[in-house]
Amino acid sequence: MRGCNENKRLQMVHKIIDTNVPLTAAGRNPQATETCVLSCGETISQFLKGEIVIVVDADDNAIAEYRNNMYPDPKGTPAGQFLMYLLMNRNHPHRVKSLSLATDETGRFADYPDNDDNWTTNDVRCKRFDPDDKKWVALALRFKSETGTDAPIVNAADRCWIAFAAQLQSVGVALEILCRDER
């Protein structure tokens, strides 16, 4: 018979959290509705309670982006709490899963499926996939190749994730859009 902690660990949900989620939860997205802010806050709360294992890269590209956009503060905004918890738990694989991402000689992620930037959309604001978001896609595909399961990329309300949803889905990337109607 398994103990409660062992059952909980077996049921852990892995997710990749786009920077806009903790920032929206902290009220730093002026276009976000109250419902969107609450939804993002709930995702951050789940992470802080240990219900979500966040997936980051071993070279700290994800953590560098978080650090460039928020400050660790255990009693501050949801973004500050998120970053503080992440930094304090980065060596605990049941809270933070760190993966190695291979890069080529130009620094492009080997796991990113469109390094030649052939993907386009009809949305004039999203003609090419955001270079800063390629790390999230590479993480999702690396996680899937190593575990056989999805770690969805969680996004607040970035219209470009939705614009590229078909291409991402075609290569096996799962998206979780928290505020679909707010793009």
C-alpha positions in Angstrom: 0.0 0.0 0.0 1.3 3.4 -1.0 1.6 6.3 1.5 -0.2 9.6 0.8 3.0 11.4 -0.1 3.9 8.7 -2.7 0.5 8.9 -4.3 0.7 12.7 -4.5 4.1 12.5 -6.1 2.9 10.1 -8.7 0.1 12.5 -9.6 2.2 15.6 -10.0 1.4 17.8 -13.0 4.3 19.2 -14.9 3.8 22.6 -16.6 5.9 25.2 -18.4 4.9 28.7 -17.2 5.2 31.6 -19.6 6.4 34.8 -17.9 3.1 36.5 -18.6 1.3 34.2 -16.2 2.9 35.4 -12.9 3.0 39.0 -14.3 -0.7 38.9 -15.0 -1.4 37.4 -11.6 0.5 40.3 -10.1 -1.6 42.9 -12.0 1.1 43.8 -14.5 -1.0 43.2 -17.6 -3.3 46.3 -18.1 -5.4 44.5 -20.7 -6.3 41.6 -18.4 -9.7 41.3 -16.9 -10.3 40.5 -13.2 -11.2 36.9 -14.3 -7.9 36.6 -16.2 -5.9 37.9 -13.2 -7.7 35.4 -10.9 -7.1 32.5 -13.3 -3.4 33.3 -13.5 -3.3 33.7 -9.7 -4.8 30.3 -9.2 -2.1 28.7 -11.4 0.6 30.5 -9.4 -1.1 29.4 -6.2 -1.1 25.7 -7.4 2.6 26.0 -8.0 3.3 27.6 -4.6 1.3 24.7 -2.9 3.3 22.1 -4.7 0.5 21.0 -6.9 2.4 21.9 -10.1 6.0 21.0 -10.9 7.4 23.7 -13.1 9.7 22.7 -15.9 12.8 24.9 -16.6 16.0 24.5 -18.5 19.3 23.6 -16.8 21.1 26.6 -18.5 18.7 29.0 -16.7 17.2 30.6 -19.9 13.8 30.4 -18.3 14.9 31.7 -14.9 16.8 34.5 -16.5 13.6 35.7 -18.2 11.7 35.5 -15.0 14.4 37.4 -13.2 14.4 40.1 -15.9 10.7 40.7 -15.3 10.1 40.2 -11.6 11.9 40.2 -8.3 11.9 37.4 -5.7 9.7 38.4 -2.7 8.1 35.8 -0.5 5.5 38.2 0.9 5.1 40.4 -2.3 3.1 40.0 -5.4 2.2 36.6 -6.9 5.1 37.2 -9.4 7.6 37.8 -6.5 6.3 34.8 -4.6 6.5 32.7 -7.8 10.1 33.6 -8.4 11.2 33.3 -4.8 9.6 29.8 -4.5 11.2 28.8 -7.8 14.7 29.9 -6.8 14.4 28.3 -3.3 13.2 25.0 -4.8 15.1 24.7 -8.0 17.1 21.8 -6.7 14.0 19.8 -5.6 12.9 17.8 -8.7 9.4 17.2 -7.1 8.9 21.0 -7.3 11.1 22.1 -10.2 12.1 19.9 -13.1 15.3 21.0 -14.8 16.1 19.7 -18.3 19.1 20.1 -20.5 18.4 21.8 -23.8 20.9 21.3 -26.6 21.8 24.3 -28.8 23.6 24.5 -32.1 26.6 26.7 -32.8 24.4 29.8 -33.3 22.6 29.3 -30.0 19.4 28.0 -31.5 17.6 25.3 -29.6 18.0 21.9 -31.2 14.5 20.8 -29.9 12.8 23.8 -31.4 11.1 22.5 -34.6 11.1 25.7 -36.7 14.6 27.2 -36.4 14.4 28.4 -40.0 11.4 30.5 -39.1 9.1 29.0 -41.8 6.0 29.2 -39.6 3.9 32.3 -40.3 0.4 33.5 -39.4 -2.1 35.9 -40.9 -2.0 37.9 -37.7 0.0 41.0 -38.6 1.2 41.3 -35.0 2.4 37.6 -35.0 4.1 37.2 -38.3 7.0 35.1 -36.9 7.2 33.1 -33.7 8.6 35.2 -30.8 12.3 34.3 -30.4 12.0 34.7 -26.6 9.3 32.0 -26.6 11.3 29.4 -28.4 12.8 28.2 -25.1 9.3 27.2 -23.9 8.6 25.1 -27.0 12.0 23.5 -26.8 11.3 22.6 -23.1 7.9 21.2 -23.9 9.3 18.9 -26.6 12.4 17.9 -24.5 10.1 17.0 -21.6 7.9 15.0 -23.9 10.8 13.1 -25.5 12.3 12.3 -22.0 9.0 11.3 -20.2 6.5 10.4 -22.9 4.0 12.9 -21.4 3.1 16.5 -22.0 4.1 19.5 -19.9 1.8 22.1 -21.4 3.0 25.6 -21.9 0.7 27.8 -19.7 0.0 31.3 -21.1 -2.1 34.1 -19.9 -3.3 36.1 -22.9 -0.6 36.4 -25.6 -2.4 36.3 -28.9 0.7 35.0 -30.7 0.5 31.7 -28.8 -3.0 31.3 -30.1 -2.0 32.4 -33.6 0.6 29.6 -33.7 -1.5 27.0 -31.9 -2.0 24.8 -35.0 1.7 24.7 -35.8 2.6 23.9 -32.2 -0.1 21.2 -31.9 1.2 19.6 -35.2 4.6 19.1 -33.6 3.2 17.8 -30.3 3.2 20.9 -28.1 0.3 21.2 -25.6 -0.9 24.7 -24.8 -2.9 25.9 -21.8 -4.4 29.3 -22.5 -5.8 30.8 -19.3 -7.4 33.9 -20.8 -8.3 32.9 -24.4 -10.8 35.8 -24.8 -8.4 38.5 -23.8 -6.0 38.6 -26.6 
